[in-house]
Every structure is written in structure tokens, then in C-alpha cells.
Amino acid sequence: MSRRSSADPRTGVAVLGSTGSIGRQTLDVLEGLTPTHRVVALAAGRNADLLAEQARRFRPTIVGLTEDVAHPIDTPPATQFVQGDQTLEDLATRDDVDVVVVGTGGVVSLRPVLAALAAGKVVATANKETLVAGGHLVMPLARARAAHVAATRPTHALASPLGWLRPIDSEHSAIWQCLVGERMSQVARLTLTASGGPFLDEPADLESVSPEQALAHPTWRMGAKVTIDSATLANKGLEVIEAHWLYDAAYEDIDVLIHPQSVVHSAVTFVDGSLKAQLGIPDMHIPIQYAITHPERAPSPVAAVDLAQVGRLTFRRPDEARFPALRIAREAGRSGPWASAALIAADDVAVDHFLAGRLPFTGIARLLDDAVDRFARADATDPGMEELEALDTEVRAAFRKGPVVAR
Ligand SMILES: NC(=O)c1ccc[n+]([C@@H]2O[C@H](COP(=O)([O-])OP(=O)(O)OC[C@H]3O[C@@H](n4cnc5c(N)ncnc54)[C@H](OP(=O)(O)O)[C@@H]3O)[C@@H](O)[C@H]2O)c1
């Protein structure tokens, strides 16, 4: 990690997107880690009131908003306030920051992630675009960081790319936890589990389900966007792409299994036929904390899973005819970064249209299919940072006006 100028021996943490669902849960976790971790920097988009409240609660060195607000926010005297486009990058690369937790949505997170890795920071990310759009940019940096450490300290946690780019998603955290102490060459398959969302078996006709029905997730409490993505299984498709980049796994070696109880968070099958899985109650505080404390574990206020109470764990294969977004995302991943970056930008727009009543539930997958068709460039050189940002803008503009896809 980068050398720090601060005299405080505790690990310095920056939280990007501190006002969101992941950000708020990260702060809960950090409250319990006060003896070893210090909140140094908090950043958000526009929620000035909540950011100010968080500043008063944690007394970080600096807080910032990417959107300009008319007046400086009410922070404690020792907390600096900044605003503007550079906020995420500036806060993520500070000398007194060791670990950057990324809880921002969107491609806006990619530049700060790249800058943080280049500056020698550990990045713990929930953000999907980091890998779905930018896996080809981010993973080489994490690998280079790891190789540098491995040359002198081969058993150190930072001798692995996963030590540098740490997944927060419960599925990827589960796979990571299963892989600790294992060799990637001895991994046969990865299995991502999915709850199946609220429409696993019914209604038969998904065309007319409402946003309220789609937001009623049976097991997880998450932000609206990721909850709708769980209902369409687009979320699982994005996670397949993330797993491809994180674990350097071929698409044909990544399975998806429906597991309605959401207790087995994912699993790894090894060449000898052994299968390791990670289990826990569905609560993001656990994977967030693991990403911050790895390779250590710390007590957590979250209850451990009680297998006797769970009683029964069931699994089945997903129905890709009913949930085509999973197949579309997998195909986009195989096509490469242009297609997967277009897919994730289009998904954001599609979910917005659905939540606003401008697109039927089944229209989300149709819009994704259309986006991949129009913007995949399988033969082109992989996009750089500027091209990814331009593509994101182009895709959003192409689909912004509704109604966008005929019934
Ligand atoms: N929620 C979950 O349980 C969960 C689970 C797994 C993965 N994820 C992934 O984690 C990411 C975050 O999800 P979430 O549910 O926490 O989202 P969320 O509740 O919508 O929060 C997003 C956060 O990002 C900030 N933000 C948005 N645009 C920004 C910008 N341009 N510059 C700076 N900050 C910006 C928001 O700030 P303001 O509110 O101040 O504008 C907010 O703090 C997504 O990629 C999601 O797919 C979430």
C-alpha cells in the first residue's frame, strides 16, 4: 500500500458513495471497526444533508460532493469540504487513505478506481461498472500490484490481485472466501447463486408486473436499481461478467443456480470434485466488512446463519426463456468490453423507464438486447477510459426517450 503521512496507525478508509445503500452499510461496519480503522474521507453525489450528518458522526478529514451546492455544508471545524468533478479521484488517492470503498453506481466510479490502484490503494468495490465496463483496464493494474508484492512476499494477502481489487457483492465475496489458500489452476467451475427474485415461479405473464411488485425482493433489502436487476436476473448476468474478470474464468466455467433461500452465497468446484461454498444470512454488512478487513475477520453484529433453523437449501437451474437478461448479459460478456459496457449503461436507462412506468418489465430485456446489437464492437480494440465514457453517454442518449421498445 502507499506510504501514509498520517501519524494515526489505523487503516485509513475513504468511502465513495457514502450516502447510498452500500455506503451507509459501510459506515455501520466502520463504526464497529474503530480500534483498527478510521474514516478519512467521504464522498457522494448531491445528498448534502446526509453527507453533513455523516461528517458530524465520523469526523473525517475531508468530505466532498461531485455536484456543486450553493453553500458549504455544515461540517465539524476539522473536516474540510470540497466539491466538483474531481472529488472522487482526489479523495480516493489521498496519502492518508489506505482502502477505498466504492459504493457509487455508474461508470463515474471507474476513473477513481483506476487512480486509486495506480496510487497503491486497496479498492473494495460494490460498483458493477468497475468490472463489467472496465474489467480489461482494472484487472491488469490489480495483477501488476499483486505481482510486485509476490516477488518479495508471496504469501502476503496483497500478493493476490483479489487483495487489491476486493469484491463486495455477496456472490463474489463468497467465491473469493472459497478461494483463499487455493490455487486457481485447481479450480474447475464457479457457481453464482441467485435468489430468483420475486417472480421466480409466478405470475406466468411478466409483461404487466408493476414496479411495486418487482421491488418486493423476497430475501435481500437493497437499492431500487439492483432490486429490479435481481427481478430480471440482469444482475446475475452482470455478475457473470464480473466473475469472468475477477477470477480470470472462462464464461463456460461460470454457472448460475437459483437458490431461493439466499443462504449459500456462491460456490467453487475444484478439479478433485470437492465443492466449497460460503454461507451466511443475506446481509451486505458481512461481505462489506470482509472486503475491508481481509485477510483478518472481525466480530460483526450480524447474526450467524443457523442451519437448523434454515432447514432446507434448494437449488435449480435458471429459466433463461423466462429471464432472457441472463443470456443476453452472458453473450455481451463473451462479445467483449464494448458490448458489456453498452449493456450496463442501457440497463440503467431501462430500469429507470420501468420504474417510471414507461417500459414494461419484459421490455427491460428487449432494450438490453437492442443495446448489445447496436453497440457491440467485437472486432474493435478494447475501449479506453475516454471511449467508455463516450459510449456510456451515447447509449444513454440513444435510449433515454421513452417509450423506447415496443411491447
Ligand atoms: N445495494 C446493495 O445491496 C448492492 C449490492 C451489491 C452491489 N451493489 C452495487 O453497488 C453500487 C451502489 O449501489 P447502491 O444500491 O448503494 O446505490 P445507491 O443507493 O443509489 O447509492 C449510490 C451512491 O453513489 C452516489 N453517487 C451517484 N452518482 C454519483 C456521482 N456522479 N458522483 C459521486 N457520487 C455519486 C450517491 O450519492 P447521492 O445520493 O449523494 O447523490 C450515493 O451515495 C451499484 O453498482 C450496485 O449495483 C449494491
The ligand as an ORCA input file, in Angstrom:
! r2SCAN-3c Opt
* xyz 0 1
  N     -27.365     -2.005     -2.516
  C     -26.872     -3.220     -2.481
  O     -27.200     -4.014     -1.596
  C     -25.872     -3.657     -3.539
  C     -25.429     -4.990     -3.525
  C     -24.459     -5.361     -4.442
  C     -23.965     -4.445     -5.362
  N     -24.444     -3.179     -5.361
  C     -23.887     -2.222     -6.335
  O     -23.250     -1.172     -5.612
  C     -23.386      0.061     -6.322
  C     -24.068      1.071     -5.414
  O     -25.360      0.582     -5.121
  P     -26.343      1.268     -4.066
  O     -27.539      0.410     -4.006
  O     -25.601      1.576     -2.811
  O     -26.712      2.628     -4.841
  P     -27.428      3.920     -4.274
  O     -28.152      3.629     -3.010
  O     -28.158      4.527     -5.409
  O     -26.196      4.887     -3.886
  C     -25.340      5.448     -4.859
  C     -24.315      6.345     -4.195
  O     -23.476      6.887     -5.219
  C     -23.517      8.310     -5.140
  N     -23.412      8.846     -6.491
  C     -24.262      8.681     -7.526
  N     -23.806      9.340     -8.604
  C     -22.662      9.946     -8.229
  C     -21.725     10.774     -8.874
  N     -21.874     11.148    -10.149
  N     -20.652     11.175     -8.173
  C     -20.476     10.822     -6.884
  N     -21.324     10.039     -6.215
  C     -22.408      9.616     -6.888
  C     -24.845      8.667     -4.486
  O     -24.745      9.956     -3.914
  P     -26.029     10.915     -3.660
  O     -27.119     10.072     -3.153
  O     -25.489     11.869     -2.648
  O     -26.338     11.585     -4.952
  C     -24.921      7.541     -3.453
  O     -24.100      7.857     -2.365
  C     -24.169     -0.268     -7.607
  O     -23.256     -0.517     -8.648
  C     -24.904     -1.561     -7.225
  O     -25.210     -2.348     -8.340
  C     -25.376     -2.753     -4.472
*
